Amino acid sequence: MFHLAAQSSAGHSFREPVDTFASNVTGTLNLLEAVRALPAGARPAVLAVGSCEEYGPQPGSGPLGEETPLNPVSPYAVSKAAQTLLCRQYAGSWDLAIVVARAFSHTGPGQDTRFAFPSFARQIAAAEAGRGPTEVVTGDLSAVRDFLDVRDVVDAYRLLAARGAPGEVYNVCSGRALTIREGLEILVRGARRPVTVRTDPARSRPADTPRLVGDNTKLRRETGWQPGHGIEDALLGLLDEARREFA
């Protein structure tokens, strides 16, 4: 069983913290209780997907390992930290086969435009089609993140479901740093007409984590996972998808 049901936007969680906790914490608790209620031989293995936002701001700039202390700074991040603790508690207390994938940032075609790169791609595609202004409006572009192509994330989930150890947490990440500005520059270079960029302070979050870059050693060692796609593939795929909307 793959448990990805969640309110997944850190920005939205500042506006709707109660709904975020209801979805991410109470929803997970209900799922785990349903699994626990089954006869032992009928209980499915569960892969629960957490978030790198659980780490929050950390001293230094080294990669984040699974044992890095958690320091969540948004309602979303706190809810995901609570979800992870619940999953580990149920695995330990009730001997349930629950593995936690702590996912870092990922993107690709199909991602909701509430998130940065799909929003940028859609704005560029609209400008190319003459259906929008020739500028991309953004929030803070300085954040450093660790991005994967969503196809590599799916491969990691599949391998963790088969080979991950119950009760353990695994970072799903590239181990490489990318600023939001650098990702936007890839999209702008791929644009079919010139576009400008304008930062709107209203799009910034009340609190954010400046750097989230992970260490994927444990995932690679225990599952054999290897990423097969570059972030440029994912970003240009977003742009191609957005163009189809305006074709």
C-alpha positions as CSV (number, residue, x, y, z in Angstrom):
1,M,0.0,0.0,0.0
2,F,1.4,3.4,-1.0
3,H,0.2,6.2,1.3
4,L,0.6,9.6,-0.4
5,A,-2.8,11.1,0.5
6,A,-2.1,14.5,2.0
7,Q,-2.4,18.2,1.9
8,S,1.0,18.7,0.3
9,S,1.6,22.4,0.1
10,A,3.6,24.1,2.8
11,G,2.4,27.5,1.6
12,H,-1.2,26.5,1.8
13,S,-0.7,25.0,5.3
14,F,-0.2,28.5,6.7
15,R,-3.7,29.5,5.5
16,E,-5.3,26.1,6.4
17,P,-3.4,24.6,9.3
18,V,-6.4,22.7,10.7
19,D,-7.3,21.0,7.4
20,T,-3.6,20.2,6.9
21,F,-3.4,18.4,10.2
22,A,-6.8,16.6,9.6
23,S,-5.5,15.3,6.3
24,N,-1.9,14.5,7.2
25,V,-2.1,13.4,10.8
26,T,-5.6,12.2,11.5
27,G,-5.9,10.7,8.0
28,T,-2.7,8.7,8.6
29,L,-3.8,7.6,12.0
30,N,-7.1,6.4,10.6
31,L,-5.3,4.5,7.9
32,L,-2.9,2.8,10.3
33,E,-5.8,1.9,12.6
34,A,-7.6,0.3,9.7
35,V,-4.4,-1.7,8.8
36,R,-4.0,-2.8,12.5
37,A,-7.6,-4.0,12.6
38,L,-7.0,-6.6,9.9
39,P,-6.0,-10.1,10.7
40,A,-2.2,-10.4,10.9
41,G,-1.9,-12.4,7.7
42,A,-4.0,-9.9,5.8
43,R,-2.2,-6.7,6.7
44,P,-0.6,-5.0,3.7
45,A,2.9,-3.5,3.9
46,V,2.6,0.3,3.9
47,L,4.9,2.9,2.3
48,A,4.2,6.2,3.9
49,V,5.6,9.3,2.2
50,G,6.9,12.1,4.4
51,S,8.7,15.3,3.4
52,C,12.2,16.9,3.6
53,E,10.3,19.9,5.1
54,E,10.5,17.9,8.4
55,Y,14.2,18.8,8.7
56,G,13.7,22.6,8.5
57,P,16.6,25.0,8.9
58,Q,19.8,23.4,10.1
59,P,23.3,24.7,11.0
60,G,25.9,24.4,8.2
61,S,25.4,23.4,4.6
62,G,26.1,19.7,4.6
63,P,23.6,17.1,3.3
64,L,20.8,16.0,5.6
65,G,20.9,12.4,6.7
66,E,18.0,10.5,8.1
67,E,19.3,11.0,11.7
68,T,19.4,14.8,11.4
69,P,17.2,16.3,14.1
70,L,13.9,17.5,12.9
71,N,13.1,21.3,13.0
72,P,9.8,21.9,11.0
73,V,8.8,25.5,10.5
74,S,5.4,25.3,8.7
75,P,2.2,23.6,9.8
76,Y,2.7,21.2,6.8
77,A,6.2,20.3,8.0
78,V,5.0,19.7,11.6
79,S,2.2,17.5,10.3
80,K,4.6,15.4,8.2
81,A,6.9,15.0,11.2
82,A,4.0,13.8,13.3
83,Q,3.0,11.4,10.5
84,T,6.5,10.0,10.5
85,L,6.5,9.5,14.2
86,L,3.1,7.8,14.1
87,C,4.3,5.4,11.4
88,R,7.4,4.5,13.3
89,Q,5.4,4.1,16.5
90,Y,2.9,1.8,14.8
91,A,5.7,-0.2,13.2
92,G,7.3,-0.7,16.6
93,S,4.3,-1.2,18.8
94,W,2.1,-3.3,16.6
95,D,4.7,-5.0,14.3
96,L,3.3,-3.4,11.2
97,A,5.3,-3.4,8.0
98,I,5.6,0.4,7.6
99,V,8.4,2.1,5.7
100,V,8.8,5.9,5.6
101,A,10.0,7.6,2.4
102,R,11.2,11.1,3.3
103,A,10.7,12.7,-0.1
104,F,12.7,15.8,-1.1
105,S,11.5,18.1,-3.8
106,H,10.5,16.6,-7.1
107,T,8.6,17.7,-10.2
108,G,7.5,16.7,-13.7
109,P,4.4,16.8,-15.9
110,G,1.2,16.6,-14.0
111,Q,2.3,18.6,-11.0
112,D,-0.2,21.1,-9.7
113,T,0.4,24.8,-10.6
114,R,0.3,25.7,-6.9
115,F,3.9,24.7,-6.9
116,A,6.7,26.9,-8.2
117,F,8.0,25.2,-11.4
118,P,4.6,24.2,-12.9
119,S,3.4,27.8,-12.2
120,F,6.5,29.2,-14.0
121,A,6.1,26.8,-16.9
122,R,2.4,27.7,-17.4
123,Q,3.2,31.4,-17.3
124,I,5.9,31.0,-20.0
125,A,3.6,28.8,-22.2
126,A,0.8,31.5,-21.9
127,A,3.3,34.2,-22.9
128,E,4.5,32.1,-25.9
129,A,0.8,31.7,-27.0
130,G,0.0,35.4,-26.6
131,R,-2.4,34.4,-23.8
132,G,-0.6,36.1,-21.0
133,P,2.0,38.8,-20.1
134,T,5.6,38.3,-21.2
135,E,6.8,38.2,-17.6
136,V,7.0,35.4,-15.0
137,V,5.8,36.4,-11.5
138,T,7.6,34.6,-8.7
139,G,8.1,34.4,-5.0
140,D,11.5,34.1,-3.3
141,L,13.9,32.5,-5.7
142,S,16.8,32.1,-3.3
143,A,15.8,28.8,-1.6
144,V,18.2,25.9,-2.3
145,R,16.4,22.6,-2.9
146,D,17.2,19.0,-3.9
147,F,15.1,18.1,-6.9
148,L,14.4,14.8,-8.6
149,D,12.4,13.9,-11.7
150,V,9.1,12.4,-10.5
151,R,9.9,9.2,-12.4
152,D,12.9,8.6,-10.3
153,V,10.9,9.2,-7.2
154,V,8.3,6.6,-8.3
155,D,11.2,4.1,-8.9
156,A,12.4,4.8,-5.3
157,Y,9.0,4.2,-3.8
158,R,8.6,0.9,-5.7
159,L,12.0,-0.3,-4.4
160,L,11.3,0.8,-0.9
161,A,8.0,-1.0,-0.8
162,A,9.9,-4.2,-1.8
163,R,13.2,-3.8,0.1
164,G,12.8,-1.2,2.8
165,A,13.1,-2.1,6.4
166,P,9.9,-1.7,8.5
167,G,10.1,1.3,10.9
168,E,13.0,2.9,9.0
169,V,13.1,6.3,7.2
170,Y,14.8,6.7,3.8
171,N,15.6,10.0,2.2
172,V,14.5,10.1,-1.5
173,C,16.7,12.8,-3.0
174,S,19.3,13.5,-5.6
175,G,22.0,14.8,-3.2
176,R,22.5,17.9,-5.5
177,A,21.6,21.5,-4.8
178,L,19.5,23.6,-7.1
179,T,18.2,27.1,-6.3
180,I,14.7,28.0,-7.5
181,R,16.3,30.7,-9.5
182,E,18.5,28.2,-11.3
183,G,15.5,26.0,-12.1
184,L,13.6,29.0,-13.5
185,E,16.6,29.9,-15.6
186,I,16.3,26.5,-17.3
187,L,12.7,27.2,-18.1
188,V,13.4,30.7,-19.4
189,R,16.2,29.4,-21.7
190,G,13.7,26.9,-23.1
191,A,11.1,29.6,-23.8
192,R,10.2,30.2,-27.5
193,R,10.0,34.0,-26.9
194,P,11.8,36.3,-24.5
195,V,10.2,36.6,-21.0
196,T,11.2,38.7,-18.0
197,V,11.0,37.8,-14.3
198,R,9.3,39.8,-11.6
199,T,9.4,38.9,-7.9
200,D,6.1,39.5,-5.9
201,P,6.8,39.6,-2.1
202,A,3.2,38.6,-1.5
203,R,4.1,35.1,-2.9
204,S,6.6,34.5,-0.1
205,R,5.8,32.3,2.9
206,P,5.7,33.6,6.4
207,A,8.5,31.2,7.3
208,D,10.7,29.0,5.0
209,T,13.8,26.9,5.1
210,P,16.7,28.3,3.1
211,R,18.4,25.0,2.2
212,L,17.2,21.4,2.0
213,V,19.7,19.1,0.3
214,G,19.7,15.4,1.3
215,D,22.0,12.4,1.6
216,N,20.6,9.4,-0.3
217,T,23.3,6.9,0.8
218,K,20.9,4.7,2.8
219,L,18.4,4.5,-0.1
220,R,21.1,3.5,-2.6
221,R,22.7,1.0,-0.2
222,E,19.6,-0.9,0.8
223,T,17.6,-0.9,-2.4
224,G,20.0,-0.4,-5.3
225,W,18.2,2.7,-6.5
226,Q,19.8,5.0,-9.0
227,P,18.3,8.1,-10.6
228,G,17.9,7.9,-14.3
229,H,16.7,11.4,-15.2
230,G,18.2,14.9,-14.9
231,I,16.2,17.8,-13.5
232,E,16.3,19.6,-16.9
233,D,14.2,16.7,-18.4
234,A,11.6,17.2,-15.7
235,L,11.5,21.0,-16.1
236,L,11.3,21.0,-19.9
237,G,8.6,18.3,-19.7
238,L,6.6,20.7,-17.5
239,L,7.0,23.4,-20.2
240,D,5.9,21.0,-23.0
241,E,2.8,20.0,-21.0
242,A,1.9,23.6,-20.4
243,R,2.2,24.4,-24.1
244,R,-0.4,21.7,-24.9
245,E,-2.9,23.6,-22.7
246,F,-2.6,26.7,-24.9
247,A,-2.2,24.9,-28.3
